[in-house]
Each structure stands twice: as structure tokens, then as C-alpha cells.
Amino acid sequence: MVRRIIRKGQGKRDRQRTPRRWNSRRDYDREQETSPLRYGLPNTVFFLALACLAASVWAGGYQGCLERVWLFQAYEIDALNSPSDQTMGYACSKFDDKTEKCTGNWQPCKKKRNAPGRCNFDELVHQLGKAPKPTGWSILDKKTGRLDVQETAKNCYKMYGSKQGAASKVPNFKSYKAMKGATGEYNDFVLKVSTMVDKARREKATDDNRHLWQDFDSTTDRINTARAGDHGPYLIKEAKARLGNGMDIKVQHLGSNPATGTITR
């Protein structure tokens, strides 16, 4: 099963996507008759959390840091494939934005001082560009020795706001700096990554490495929750303005943002 993250990317199709809107309660009920979300849910309830996950937006902030962890987890899974089939961690040396094609070379992530072996999280983040520091990004789980997803993402968020007087603004990385064959359209990139991960799951998963996919899936869920929280206030305001008089609007609290402490809903 391909699990997807959707955010507003650089492609034309991304810019055309907008959150689904209903002009009236009748339009909403009519759509629910054929919607898979209808089963088990009363038609009088509008679940904003699900609406957030269906919308295509770029949230940035804490989510952007989670996406970097997610990318590294995919990079580690890709290491199980033969070198000729590996695509993660490759950056295009020269990209044509008009044709959305790499006109240069695809260069694999390199360790510091061209040391042998694959990149660690810090080195991969640095390759993506606009990293204020080359090291100090990762925080490991003391029990497993693997990345602590939440603490690493929180640390990443702080790192981007480390300059004096600067707010934490996590830049949107280019997909062609992360994966061989990427076109620059982010949603297409996410689908390719997820497809690679699922294919490797079917062909490479063992009892010893199953944690790689468990971590990847868990981070995917964290990203979708973080994006829902970032975009939620705008959807809530829009829903109340357009539908508040005609239907019962339920707002679901998703907990607090680990990086900022604000409540996500």
C-alpha cells in the first residue's frame, strides 16, 4: 500500500490544486453519498482533520523537518537495493526548470572529505541545500541507536531559526536534490519514493530490518498530522464562514506541535 504525503510543490499541477469546497449543505450531502468517508460517519459532521489531509498545501516549519527525516529513512531503505537500482540521495548538478529535466549529472550524496560509505542524516540535509550548519542535526534514540524522529525534527526546527533574530523558517527542498529522476514536482516525487519503499518492503523486508518500514510509516503519519495542524486554522475559519449556519462543524484536537507547543486542530 502506497502511503502518501501531499504538499504544495513546484509543479504546475500542484499550483492548480485547492481544498475541496461546498457551496451549500445540499452539495456536501450529495457528495457524501458516493464518498468512502461516508461509511460509519454521520452526514451532519464535517471532520476538518480529514479535510486537512485531503488538501494540497505546503506547510513548512516542523513538517519540513519531519520530511527530511522521512527522506533519510527512505534513503536507508534504498540502500537495500543493488547500487545500479538506487535512486535516493542523488542530486542533479544542473536542472532545467522549463523542461523539468536534469541536464547535468546525477551525483550521489557524498560524505565529508569524500570518505567511503553512505551519508548520515547531517550530510544528506546539507546536500539538500540552505542548511545553516553542516553538522549537529541528528539526535539518536539511546535505546535503538536510530534517529529519534521527533527530537531530530525539533532540533532541525531550532537549527533553521538559530540565526539571531531569525524565525524558524524551514525551506522547501527541491526534489531533484533528493532523488535520481525527480522532475521538480513534489507530489510526483512523493509517489516515486513511496512506490520504491513499498517495492523494497515486498522484496527486501526481513525480521532484522522490518523496523526501517515501521519508522518510515510512523514518520508519514507524523507529517500528515503536522500538516493538518498547520493548515487547520484556515480550514476551520473557512468552514465556519461558509457552512457554520447549516451544519454541525466538529473540530478535532490533534495534540500540541512538538516544536512550538501550540495546539494543533
Sequence and secondary structure as in RCSB ss.txt:
>XXXX:A:sequence
MVRRIIRKGQGKRDRQRTPRRWNSRRDYDREQETSPLRYGLPNTVFFLALACLAASVWAGGYQGCLERVWLFQAY
EIDALNSPSDQTMGYACSKFDDKTEKCTGNWQPCKKKRNAPGRCNFDELVHQLGKAPKPTGWSILDKKTGRLDVQ
ETAKNCYKMYGSKQGAASKVPNFKSYKAMKGATGEYNDFVLKVSTMVDKARREKATDDNRHLWQDFDSTTDRINT
ARAGDHGPYLIKEAKARLGNGMDIKVQHLGSNPATGTITR
>XXXX:A:secstr
         SSHHHHH      SSHHHHHHHHTT TTSTTS TTEEEHHHHHHHS     HHHHHHHHHHHHHHH
HHHTTS GGG  BTEEESSEETTTTEE S EEE   GGG SS   HHHHHHHHS  S SS    B TTTSSB HH
HHHHHHHHHHT STT         GGGTBTT  S HHHHHHHHHHHHHHHHHHH  TTTTHHHHHHHHHHHHHHH
HHHHHHHHHHHHHHHHHHTTTSEEE    EE TTT  EE 
